[in-house]
């Protein structure tokens, strides 16, 4: 019985990872459509923001300082002509297409 349980957990993990990769790819495409000239690190920060990560979590994931994340965030917001996280999420949201599992968008 435990073998079956571990197999199900393993399969669920693969599906969850695939879903997150697909979500990230969609986010990156949407950002590229809105700001084709945005550098990769700014895109990385925007993806982290939309996925609900704090600046500190984004910094750890990207192996950069929190101040650098804040700088990239400010530059990305300027390129997108927005001023808040809510505006970023709104700009990247498409009706009926969830950005992240369970996000409600």
N, C-alpha and C positions, 0 to 999 in steps of 0.2 A: 504494500500500500504506500509506503514512504517513497518508493521509486516513482510511482505515478504522481504523487504530490510534487516531488522535486522536478519532474519533467514538466508539469503544468506551470510551476513557478518560473522555470527556465524559459518556457515558451512565452509566457506573459512578459517577461523582461525583454525578450527580443522584440515583441510587438510594440511595447512601450518605447523602446529605443528607436525603432523604425518610425513611429508616429512623431517623436520629437525631432528626428532628422528631417522628416517631411515638413513639419511646422517651421523649422529654422530655414529651410530652403524657400518656403513660401514667403516668410518674412523678408529674407534677403532679396527676393525678386521684387517685392512690393517697394522696399526701400530704394532699390536700383531704379525702379520706374519713377519714383518721386524725386530722387536726387542722384542721377547717373554719375556725377563727379565725386560722390562721397567716398572718402578713403575707407579701406577695409576695417581699420580699428574703430572708426566712428560707427560703422555698420554693426560691428561686434557689440559695441556698447548699446546701440539701439535695440538689438535683438535681446540682450540681457534685460533691458528696461521693460520691454514688452512682455517678456517671460516672467516678470515680477521679481527679478533679482534686485537686491539693494546695490548701491554703488560699491560697497565693501565686497559683496559676493562677486560682482563683476570683476573687480580688481583682482581678487584671488584667482578667479577662473582664467583671466587673461595674463596673470603674472605681471601686473603693473600696479602703480600706486593709486590710492583712492583719489588723490588730487588729479592724476592723469585721466582717470575715468570722468571726473567732473569737467575737465577741460574738453575732452572728446564729446561729452554730452552737450556742453554749451555750443561747441562748433556745429554739431549735428543739428541741434535745434535751430541755429542760425541758417543753415543750409535749407532746412525744411520750412523756415519762416514760422516757427511755433515757439511757445514759451513754457510748455508744461508737459509732464508725462501723460496726462489725460489727452492732450492734443495729439501726442505721438500715437497713442493707442487708437484714437479716433481716426487719424489719417491712414493708419495701416489696416484698419478693420474693413472687411467686406461683408455685407449682409449675407448671412447663411453659411459663411465659411469660418469655422473656428480657428483662432490663431494658436491656441494651445488647448490641450485636453483639459476640460472642466473649466475653462475660462469664461464661458458664457457668451462669447462674442460670436 
